[in-house]
Amino acid sequence: MLSLPRASGFHQTAWRGSQTVEDSGSTLTLASLEVQSKADYVKKERVPQSKADYVKKERVPQSKADYVKKERVQRTGGPKASSRDSAFSVKPKKGSTLSLKPAKSALPKPPVVKKKLKIDEALFSASSFEELGLPPLLIDRLNKEGLTSPTEVQSASIPVISQRHDAVIQSYTGSGKTLAYLLPILSEIGPLKRAREQGNSEKRSGIEAVVVAPSRELGMQIVREVEKILGPDDKRLVQQLVGGANRSRQEEALKKNKPIIVVGTPGRISEISAAGKLQTHNCRFLVLDEVDQLLSFNYREDMHRILEHVGRKPSTSSSSHILGPLARRSDRQTILVSATVPFSVIRAARSWGHDPVLVRAKSVVPLDSITVPRPMLSQGDPNSDSPTMSVNQAAVDSLPPSLEHYYCTTKAHHKVDTLRRCIHALEAETVIAFMNNTKPLKDVVFKLEARGMKAIELHGDLGKLARSTVLKKFKAGEFRVLVTNELSARGLDIPECDLVINLDLPTDSTHYAHRAGRTGRLGRKGTVVSICEESEAFIMRKMRKQLGVAIKPCEFTEGQITVHKEEDVE
């Protein structure tokens, strides 16, 4: 008995069996229907002579062209190719079954939407905050605090941030960078925001701005700046989340006061966020102050969580309205701030933000135009208009312009006495002395106190309350000298400081710049003196060359400073 072949086993007979056979008048036989006998079927079709023959004849055509020709072109009158067939391209592989790969989509990719940079350069020389478009309520608060005219970096930053650009703000220490980002943020959120925001039907709730700082001192300084602007009635709207403080009280304050701005250190912010007590998905602003320090390895995990949970990075495509599960999160504006901006900061800004710009005094340029020579970062020409960024040039830009730089050599056991003579010779009233380690701080304070000079130490081993007390007494003038380590090189804001002394030399030009920035703040005059041994003098000459500033050799005798002629050292 003969049996019909299974159509699913063969490509050529599958569609033929479904065709209508016309009656030609001849006898209808199985042969006319191309039905083979069982013996022929088993011999030719189901049992090939060898595995190689089977693969060659039935499963793998000789070429893609042959396959298409035999299976699709010769099917005259057969079924049309389905849409699924057109969505895949068949590409046979040697010694294997056919593999189907998706063809490239013909749909055009969504265009990348970039913000146009339109900044009125006339604002760079603005003489009042009214010219920068700040709301009247905010201007009234600034006037009450005696702030009437913006600094250069504030004039450049406020319009950029107000236009919702992600930004990297770079300016020398003490130039007013904190207010440069706080003022445009407070123009959009809180009780001092613009009138159009107050009349908006959309009511936001929860935290709308997060400011991250690497140290407790800098974090508390930023908190005090926000409280000063908001005023005594609304200062509860800012909450500190710094390490070293009582965490349970911080969590209670978040629940009770419902702040709109949170300022803290990476570890504590990440810790409370992981505990579910800090909701930042609707946050509109993320500020990373002293970002070059926040990029260090110690903060990596904490910063990763903050970047993932604070708002959402803006979409780069025009189809950003399709957000899926992220629809409940707000687009955030990312602002990076530091006195020094090495290429690591530029790279981070490109990754974390959307079309960021670099803001300097009287200068705003897209970060896409910043290039860095590789493999080494060469020092750029300070007078050049090229956007090339270098580590040394960044340190130069971070130095306040109104500083005098000196260095003097002495023996190691005479350093403290030289420090005392330096203070008397320069008639300095508020002095910060830097050392590299914590252990010798107490000994220096003891020696100065023994010679009748009021001094106090500040270091990271002190608790939060003790450190706050030290700074309060120093600012009040109860102590003349603050002896500290690298802790205070960033974020310590003491405008009255008129002298910085390096009892231990900084490790590089960047650290020198941050230490020097503790004096000469907001245009005031300041002096930086480095005390070193004779064998370390070459380091000062090297820094002088790297920074491109005059660091003059000197000595202190009979209550006077004697400046020696500078040596031309290659």
Secondary structure in CASP SS format (residue, H / E / C, confidence):
PFRMAT SS
TARGET T0000
AUTHOR 0000-0000-0000
METHOD secondary structure of the structure
MODEL  1
M C 1.00
L C 1.00
S C 1.00
L C 1.00
P C 1.00
R C 1.00
A H 1.00
S H 1.00
G H 1.00
F C 1.00
H H 1.00
Q H 1.00
T H 1.00
A H 1.00
W H 1.00
R H 1.00
G C 1.00
S C 1.00
Q C 1.00
T C 1.00
V C 1.00
E C 1.00
D C 1.00
S C 1.00
G C 1.00
S C 1.00
T C 1.00
L C 1.00
T C 1.00
L C 1.00
A C 1.00
S C 1.00
L C 1.00
E C 1.00
V C 1.00
Q C 1.00
S C 1.00
K H 1.00
A H 1.00
D H 1.00
Y H 1.00
V H 1.00
K H 1.00
K H 1.00
E H 1.00
R H 1.00
V C 1.00
P C 1.00
Q C 1.00
S C 1.00
K H 1.00
A H 1.00
D H 1.00
Y H 1.00
V H 1.00
K H 1.00
K H 1.00
E H 1.00
R H 1.00
V C 1.00
P C 1.00
Q C 1.00
S C 1.00
K H 1.00
A H 1.00
D H 1.00
Y H 1.00
V H 1.00
K H 1.00
K H 1.00
E H 1.00
R H 1.00
V H 1.00
Q C 1.00
R C 1.00
T C 1.00
G C 1.00
G C 1.00
P C 1.00
K C 1.00
A C 1.00
S C 1.00
S H 1.00
R H 1.00
D H 1.00
S H 1.00
A C 1.00
F E 1.00
S E 1.00
V E 1.00
K E 1.00
P C 1.00
K C 1.00
K C 1.00
G C 1.00
S C 1.00
T C 1.00
L C 1.00
S E 1.00
L E 1.00
K E 1.00
P E 1.00
A C 1.00
K C 1.00
S C 1.00
A C 1.00
L C 1.00
P C 1.00
K C 1.00
P C 1.00
P C 1.00
V E 1.00
V C 1.00
K C 1.00
K C 1.00
K C 1.00
L C 1.00
K C 1.00
I C 1.00
D C 1.00
E H 1.00
A H 1.00
L H 1.00
F H 1.00
S H 1.00
A C 1.00
S C 1.00
S C 1.00
F C 1.00
E H 1.00
E H 1.00
L H 1.00
G C 1.00
L C 1.00
P C 1.00
P H 1.00
L H 1.00
L H 1.00
I H 1.00
D H 1.00
R H 1.00
L H 1.00
N H 1.00
K H 1.00
E C 1.00
G C 1.00
L C 1.00
T C 1.00
S C 1.00
P C 1.00
T C 1.00
E H 1.00
V H 1.00
Q H 1.00
S H 1.00
A H 1.00
S H 1.00
I H 1.00
P H 1.00
V H 1.00
I H 1.00
S H 1.00
Q C 1.00
R C 1.00
H C 1.00
D C 1.00
A E 1.00
V E 1.00
I E 1.00
Q E 1.00
S C 1.00
Y C 1.00
T C 1.00
G C 1.00
S C 1.00
G C 1.00
K H 1.00
T H 1.00
L H 1.00
A H 1.00
Y H 1.00
L H 1.00
L H 1.00
P H 1.00
I H 1.00
L H 1.00
S C 1.00
E C 1.00
I C 1.00
G C 1.00
P C 1.00
L C 1.00
K C 1.00
R C 1.00
A H 1.00
R H 1.00
E H 1.00
Q H 1.00
G C 1.00
N C 1.00
S C 1.00
E C 1.00
K C 1.00
R C 1.00
S C 1.00
G C 1.00
I C 1.00
E C 1.00
A E 1.00
V E 1.00
V E 1.00
V E 1.00
A C 1.00
P C 1.00
S C 1.00
R H 1.00
E H 1.00
L H 1.00
G H 1.00
M H 1.00
Q H 1.00
I H 1.00
V H 1.00
R H 1.00
E H 1.00
V H 1.00
E H 1.00
K H 1.00
I H 1.00
L H 1.00
G C 1.00
P C 1.00
D C 1.00
D C 1.00
K H 1.00
R H 1.00
L H 1.00
V E 1.00
Q E 1.00
Q E 1.00
L E 1.00
V C 1.00
G C 1.00
G C 1.00
A C 1.00
N C 1.00
R H 1.00
S H 1.00
R H 1.00
Q H 1.00
E H 1.00
E H 1.00
A H 1.00
L H 1.00
K H 1.00
K H 1.00
N H 1.00
K C 1.00
P C 1.00
I C 1.00
I E 1.00
V E 1.00
V E 1.00
G E 1.00
T C 1.00
P H 1.00
G H 1.00
R H 1.00
I H 1.00
S H 1.00
E H 1.00
I H 1.00
S H 1.00
A H 1.00
A C 1.00
G C 1.00
K C 1.00
L C 1.00
Q C 1.00
T C 1.00
H C 1.00
N C 1.00
C C 1.00
R C 1.00
F E 1.00
L E 1.00
V E 1.00
L E 1.00
D E 1.00
E C 1.00
V H 1.00
D H 1.00
Q H 1.00
L H 1.00
L C 1.00
S C 1.00
F H 1.00
N H 1.00
Y H 1.00
R H 1.00
E H 1.00
D H 1.00
M H 1.00
H H 1.00
R H 1.00
I H 1.00
L H 1.00
E H 1.00
H H 1.00
V C 1.00
G C 1.00
R E 1.00
K C 1.00
P C 1.00
S C 1.00
T C 1.00
S E 1.00
S C 1.00
S C 1.00
S C 1.00
H C 1.00
I C 1.00
L C 1.00
G H 1.00
P H 1.00
L H 1.00
A H 1.00
R H 1.00
R C 1.00
S C 1.00
D E 1.00
R C 1.00
Q E 1.00
T E 1.00
I E 1.00
L E 1.00
V E 1.00
S E 1.00
A C 1.00
T C 1.00
V C 1.00
P C 1.00
F H 1.00
S H 1.00
V H 1.00
I H 1.00
R H 1.00
A H 1.00
A H 1.00
R H 1.00
S H 1.00
W H 1.00
G C 1.00
H C 1.00
D C 1.00
P C 1.00
V E 1.00
L E 1.00
V E 1.00
R E 1.00
A C 1.00
K C 1.00
S E 1.00
V E 1.00
V E 1.00
P E 1.00
L H 1.00
D H 1.00
S H 1.00
I C 1.00
T C 1.00
V C 1.00
P C 1.00
R C 1.00
P C 1.00
M C 1.00
L C 1.00
S C 1.00
Q C 1.00
G C 1.00
D C 1.00
P C 1.00
N C 1.00
S C 1.00
D C 1.00
S C 1.00
P C 1.00
T C 1.00
M C 1.00
S C 1.00
V H 1.00
N H 1.00
Q H 1.00
A H 1.00
A H 1.00
V H 1.00
D H 1.00
S H 1.00
L C 1.00
P C 1.00
P C 1.00
S C 1.00
L E 1.00
E E 1.00
H E 1.00
Y E 1.00
Y E 1.00
C E 1.00
T E 1.00
T C 1.00
K C 1.00
A H 1.00
H H 1.00
H H 1.00
K H 1.00
V H 1.00
D H 1.00
T H 1.00
L H 1.00
R H 1.00
R H 1.00
C H 1.00
I H 1.00
H H 1.00
A H 1.00
L H 1.00
E C 1.00
A C 1.00
E C 1.00
T C 1.00
V E 1.00
I E 1.00
A E 1.00
F E 1.00
M C 1.00
N C 1.00
N C 1.00
T C 1.00
K C 1.00
P C 1.00
L H 1.00
K H 1.00
D H 1.00
V H 1.00
V H 1.00
F H 1.00
K H 1.00
L H 1.00
E H 1.00
A H 1.00
R C 1.00
G C 1.00
M C 1.00
K C 1.00
A E 1.00
I E 1.00
E E 1.00
L E 1.00
H C 1.00
G C 1.00
D C 1.00
L C 1.00
G C 1.00
K H 1.00
L H 1.00
A H 1.00
R H 1.00
S H 1.00
T H 1.00
V H 1.00
L H 1.00
K H 1.00
K H 1.00
F H 1.00
K H 1.00
A C 1.00
G C 1.00
E C 1.00
F C 1.00
R C 1.00
V E 1.00
L E 1.00
V E 1.00
T E 1.00
N C 1.00
E H 1.00
L H 1.00
S H 1.00
A H 1.00
R C 1.00
G C 1.00
L C 1.00
D C 1.00
I C 1.00
P C 1.00
E C 1.00
C C 1.00
D C 1.00
L E 1.00
V E 1.00
I E 1.00
N E 1.00
L C 1.00
D C 1.00
L C 1.00
P C 1.00
T C 1.00
D C 1.00
S H 1.00
T H 1.00
H H 1.00
Y H 1.00
A H 1.00
H H 1.00
R H 1.00
A H 1.00
G C 1.00
R C 1.00
T C 1.00
G C 1.00
R H 1.00
L H 1.00
G H 1.00
R C 1.00
K C 1.00
G E 1.00
T E 1.00
V E 1.00
V E 1.00
S E 1.00
I E 1.00
C E 1.00
E C 1.00
E H 1.00
S H 1.00
E H 1.00
A H 1.00
F H 1.00
I H 1.00
M H 1.00
R H 1.00
K H 1.00
M H 1.00
R H 1.00
K H 1.00
Q H 1.00
L H 1.00
G C 1.00
V C 1.00
A C 1.00
I E 1.00
K E 1.00
P E 1.00
C E 1.00
E E 1.00
F E 1.00
T E 1.00
E C 1.00
G C 1.00
Q E 1.00
I E 1.00
T E 1.00
V E 1.00
H C 1.00
K C 1.00
E C 1.00
E C 1.00
D C 1.00
V C 1.00
E C 1.00
END
